[in-house]
Amino acid sequence: MSDRDAPASHAGLSAGRRRRRVGVRAVVALGCVALAGCGTGTGQVVAAGTSQPAATAAAPAGPPKVIYGATVGWWPDGYVVVDDQFQNVRIPVGLATMKPGATGAPPMVWSGYTEQWVGVAGSADLAAVRAADKPYLDGPRYMVDVSRGQVRTIAEIRADAARMKIDETFQDVTVAGHPATLEHITGGQNPAKWALIWTSGADTSVVVNGPDEAVVRRIAENITVGAPPAGPAGPAAATAQVRAAAHTAFQGTTGLGMLDAVDDPEGLARRAVTKYLSEDPKTGATVRLDSVGDIVFLGPTEAGTEATVLIPEKPVGELRSAVRLTRTAGGWKVSRESFCLAMSTVFPGCPTIP
């Protein structure tokens, strides 16, 4: 599990959502703005010095109906997925009690939860960002975040917001018949001004956020939280395959072979990696996967984990990065977004926009 700090509030996850994947967790929770790209790399292999393969024009995926066991019954028309990520959050809650006669420092006791969030934006806005090769999205964006485990309480979120002096308000409301909290950021430049937060039982929380209160409310009113999703029929075999895919995706000595384990149907990651390998065939050759954390299945064909990637040739040295994987017709593959975020210092421009 990750030992990153938990977010301070659910009303400002903004651009930090994306950046924290490879570093420090964002402090607030309303919604991501910065974009980049995700996907898989099979097919044409281009040797160093040859021309780059052209990326294909495939339509981005529509919003999912289920996120980590929660059914989403309504999304704004014309919106597509621009972010689909996983996080394993660990929070220090104190020190363990030492046994009589024990020596040394007492071990830390951790609490934690896992979460999946999906961000959506207008298809025209996404197309404009792609055409201009921009790293940020222009236009409204909405996010649904489902967390399971020892989730944070509203009281904790409010306390963090007060401590950090975030300019926002909280209001007790009702969503689909159950109590919820409406969070409103009243200052700053965060475009995601509104968030609805509620818990389902003692171990599940849901956040919906975005720039328009009415849209946020409508998405929230149409969410039904179910049981934790069932994993694949053969969990042991699937776990081994997920770990193998992660190792392949971050094995720099194979060059373009890394992309055999990346879900990149449009070839966007392949185009970026090919560019750098054509300039220097040794680019990324020292990259390797140091470790893979616990595998969390978000459904029969979806998984998330956290990986430690070693990058000796760059100042970052090593990083811990959340990794999303999907079972495709070609087996389990790392999302393009996860690959490009982790490899951003090695292959700048590798797209994290879906």
Buried (B, 14 or more C-beta within 10 A) or exposed (E): BBEBBBBBBBBBBBBBBBBBBBEEBBBBBBBBBBBBBBBBBBEEBBEBEEEBBEBEEEEBEEBBEBBBBBEBEEBBEEBBBBBBBBBBBBBEEEEEEEEEEEEEEEEEEBBBBBBBBBBBBBBEBBBBBBEEEEBEBBBBBBBBBBBBBBBBEBEBBBBBBEEEEBEBEBEEBEBEEEEBBBBBBEEEEBBBBBBBBBBBEEEBBBBBBBBBBEBBBBBBBBBEBEEBBEBBEEEEEBBEBBBBBBBBBBBBEBBBBBBBBBBBBBBBBBBBBBBBBBEEEEBBBBBBBEEBBEBBBBBEBBBBBBBBBBBEBBEBEBBBBBBBBBBEEEBBBBBBBBBBBBBBBBBEBBBBBB
